[in-house]
Amino acid sequence: MEPGKPETSAMSHLRQRALSSWENEGGAGVGRARGGAGSGKRQAAIPQMANVELVQLRIRVIALENLVIALLAESPDQRLDIARDMASYISPRPGFTPHRLTIRAAAQMIHLVERAGFFRGSATPS
C-alpha cells in the first residue's frame, strides 16, 4: 500500500486472511488447537504452484536469507540470543506432536544465526 492511499476493504480482507494463516503453519502456535486438522473444519484447497512461481519463490527466499544474515551480523548479542530463543520456542514442546517442518525451521534459524557469526566484526573501518 502506498503512503497516504487508503486501503481498500478487499485488500484488507486478503491481508487478514494471509496473516491469520501464518499463525498455524507448520503445526506451531495456538491456532493449531483451534482449527487444526483434527478439529473437523474443512481446510481451503491450496492451488498448485507453477514451476515459474516455485523458482521465483526460491529466489526470494535465498535473497531474504542473505538479508537476514547481513542484519544479524550487525546485531547486538542480545538480538542473537532472542533469535536462538525463538528457534527453541517453535521446537516441539513436551506434550505436543513434533512436526518435521517446524523442527527444520528451528534448525534453519539457528543455522542463520551461526552463518551471521562468520561476518560479525569482519567489516573494516573506512
LODO-376853 format. One line per field, with one value per residue (C-alpha): z negated, y, x negated; residue number from 0. Coordinates in steps of 0.001 Angstrom, whole numbers, plus 500000, padded with zeros to 6 digits. Each point is the difference from the previous one (the first is absolute). Layout:
REM residues N
pz = [Z;...];
py = [Y;...];
px = [X;...];
n = [NUM;...];
***
This chain:
REM residues 126
pz = [500000;500935;497215;499734;502127;498101;499897;501765;498182;502395;499418;496255;500131;502071;497663;496951;501577;500814;496529;498229;501966;498716;496414;500457;502842;499273;496927;497659;498149;498297;503206;500447;497041;501255;503690;500576;502075;497190;499322;502674;501840;503749;501230;503107;503102;500710;503709;501534;500740;503498;500449;500747;496700;498106;501575;499103;496458;499633;501281;497511;497099;500855;500142;496684;498283;501061;498860;496617;499694;500806;497422;497342;500649;498867;497116;496325;498143;498294;503363;500929;496678;500803;503396;498280;497435;502788;501653;496756;499636;503296;499256;498711;496364;497584;500681;503603;503107;501750;503512;502388;501606;496724;498928;503244;499697;496506;501257;502911;497628;497936;503228;501122;496660;500303;503600;498886;497476;502869;501008;496528;499590;503472;501327;500222;499026;502951];
py = [500000;503446;502591;502234;497723;498387;496195;498441;497582;497183;500542;500136;496736;498264;501229;498784;496547;499721;501059;497719;496991;500606;499408;496262;499196;497030;498896;502686;502601;500220;499979;496304;499011;502022;499225;497223;496881;498146;502710;498868;503345;499819;501402;502193;498382;501208;500590;498357;502378;500136;499276;503683;500980;497449;501283;503598;498929;498298;503105;502170;497641;499963;503805;500283;497500;502015;503260;498438;498818;503503;501544;497434;500547;503606;499199;500150;496699;500464;499882;496793;498494;500944;498268;496840;500198;500277;496900;498068;501381;498497;496685;497281;500451;497196;498747;501235;497911;500786;501309;499568;503412;501904;497879;500877;503668;500199;498408;502446;502950;498841;499457;503580;501360;497885;501123;503610;499312;499587;503615;501575;502526;499239;503473;502200;503657;502400];
px = [500000;498730;499601;503018;502183;502887;500097;502963;502265;499059;496271;500551;501943;497283;497251;501944;500506;496292;498894;502464;498730;496468;501080;500303;497609;497813;501925;498661;501996;503337;502042;499196;502145;502985;500043;497499;500480;501791;502568;502459;499874;499457;496726;500070;498520;496479;499387;496944;497131;498545;496302;499331;501639;497911;496792;500924;500836;496610;498233;501863;499259;496278;499982;501854;497702;496971;501597;500785;496389;498749;502331;499086;496290;500409;502350;499115;499518;503374;501790;498152;501101;503591;499728;498692;502807;502572;498528;500397;503537;501163;498286;502339;500906;500899;503511;500099;499512;496717;500510;497081;500476;499773;497028;498240;501014;498494;496778;499933;500391;497021;498041;500716;498758;496841;499416;500350;497229;497521;500607;500073;497200;498630;500842;496937;500328;499738];
n = [0;1;2;3;4;5;6;7;8;9;10;11;12;13;14;15;16;17;18;19;20;21;22;23;24;25;26;27;28;29;30;31;32;33;34;35;36;37;38;39;40;41;42;43;44;45;46;47;48;49;50;51;52;53;54;55;56;57;58;59;60;61;62;63;64;65;66;67;68;69;70;71;72;73;74;75;76;77;78;79;80;81;82;83;84;85;86;87;88;89;90;91;92;93;94;95;96;97;98;99;100;101;102;103;104;105;106;107;108;109;110;111;112;113;114;115;116;117;118;119;120;121;122;123;124;125];
***
